[in-house]
Amino acid sequence: MRTRQEIKEIAKERLQENRGACIGVYALTVVIIAVLSGATAGFGLLVLGPILIVASSGFFVAVYAGEQRTIGDWFNTMFDGFGRKWLGVFLMELFVFLWSLLLIIPGIVKSFAYMMTPYILADCPNVQPRDAMRLSERMTKGYKMDLFVAGLSFLGWELLAVLTLGILEILFVGPYQSLTFGGIYRELKRNAIENGVIREEEFEDGAVGTVY
């Protein structure tokens, strides 16, 4: 499995190769979420937010993998499997919320356990919502601290983005971070298959397990 630094280097290369599309998709996602949050009292965000999350996750996974993608590709496939994608993200956020009601720490742990759910929903169209959560749990077992550190490694960039009033966030930090986590998903998936944690067929047909 590639190291975090290796993944980030590849993410930078992919951003250089697909800068316009990556910036465009990230900027549109941010703008649409902001508009939905303000204009519809959150209802529009409830309906379309999960779809945007899955669509953007799939876009950045594909670009990290070396595929050429456009803003049009991102939009044209966004609503495919609408119900499956929406329910998957809704359940993920619901379970994290319920765990957070017990104690903050379990909620944080589960947020990392389910972090790969949107990527699986985008990348594996035959995997159902709860199966995507189960696969995410198995993929991230033993790697939650790595995910935390990966997010923490962008802290300096995020502070710089604040100083530029968000301009750097749109033009570099956001797309770079999105590509990095798309790469982490691919590495965790490959690692899980190679180590026998998950059979490759499970990413095609779903997985059997228990979600708590």
C-alpha positions, -999 to 999 in steps of 0.1 A, spaced: 0 0 0 13 34 -9 23 58 18 3 90 25 31 111 10 31 90 -22 -6 93 -25 -4 131 -21 23 133 -47 1 114 -72 -28 137 -62 -7 168 -71 2 153 -104 -34 145 -113 -44 180 -103 -18 194 -126 -32 172 -154 -69 180 -148 -68 214 -131 -98 229 -148 -122 201 -143 -111 194 -107 -114 231 -97 -147 233 -115 -163 203 -98 -150 213 -64 -162 249 -68 -196 239 -81 -201 214 -52 -192 242 -27 -215 267 -44 -244 244 -48 -242 232 -12 -241 269 0 -271 278 -21 -291 248 -10 -283 255 26 -294 291 25 -322 292 -1 -342 262 10 -337 263 48 -317 231 45 -344 210 27 -326 211 -7 -294 201 10 -311 172 26 -323 160 -8 -293 168 -30 -264 170 -5 -258 132 -4 -259 130 -42 -234 157 -45 -211 140 -20 -212 107 -39 -208 123 -73 -178 143 -63 -162 113 -45 -166 93 -77 -152 121 -99 -120 125 -78 -115 87 -75 -116 84 -113 -92 114 -118 -68 100 -93 -69 67 -112 -57 86 -143 -90 88 -161 -98 120 -180 -131 134 -166 -150 166 -174 -175 187 -155 -201 173 -179 -192 137 -169 -196 146 -133 -230 161 -139 -243 135 -164 -238 106 -140 -248 124 -108 -283 112 -106 -277 76 -117 -289 53 -88 -303 84 -70 -321 64 -42 -292 41 -35 -267 69 -33 -290 91 -12 -299 63 13 -262 53 16 -250 87 27 -281 93 48 -276 61 67 -239 68 71 -246 102 87 -275 89 108 -253 61 123 -225 86 130 -250 109 147 -265 81 168 -231 70 179 -222 106 188 -252 107 211 -235 81 233 -202 98 235 -181 121 212 -153 96 208 -174 67 194 -190 91 170 -156 102 157 -144 66 154 -175 57 134 -171 87 112 -137 73 101 -151 38 99 -178 49 74 -157 75 56 -153 53 24 -190 48 20 -196 76 -6 -166 63 -26 -179 28 -26 -214 40 -36 -198 59 -66 -173 33 -76 -194 1 -71 -229 6 -86 -241 -28 -75 -233 -24 -38 -263 -15 -17 -263 13 9 -258 -8 41 -233 -31 23 -213 0 14 -211 9 51 -200 -27 60 -173 -27 33 -161 7 45 -158 -6 81 -137 -35 69 -115 -14 47 -107 11 74 -102 -14 102 -67 -6 115 -64 25 93 -86 50 112 -56 68 127 -40 70 92 -72 87 79 -71 111 108 -35 120 102 -42 124 64 -68 150 72 -46 167 98 -18 170 72 -39 196 53 -43 218 84 -15 242 73 -30 245 38 -64 252 53 -50 280 74 -35 295 43 -68 292 25 -85 312 53 -59 339 49 -68 341 11 -105 344 20 -111 309 5 -96 316 -29 -67 291 -23 -93 266 -10 -111 266 -44 -81 268 -66 -58 243 -49 -65 230 -14 -100 216 -19 -93 197 -51 -59 185 -38 -75 172 -6 -103 156 -26 -79 138 -49 -58 126 -20 -88 110 -3 -99 95 -36 -64 80 -37 -66 67 -1 -99 50 -11 -82 32 -40 -53 22 -18 -75 9 10 -96 -10 -15 -66 -26 -32 -51 -34 2 -83 -50 15 -84 -73 -16 -47 -82 -16 -48 -91 21 -80 -111 19 -100 -88 41 -126 -83 13 -131 -105 -18 -131 -85 -51 -165 -99 -59 -179 -82 -28 -173 -48 -44 -194 -60 -73 -222 -77 -54 -221 -63 -19 -209 -77 15 -225 -96 44 -217 -82 78 -231 -63 107 -233 -25 110 -236 -11 145 
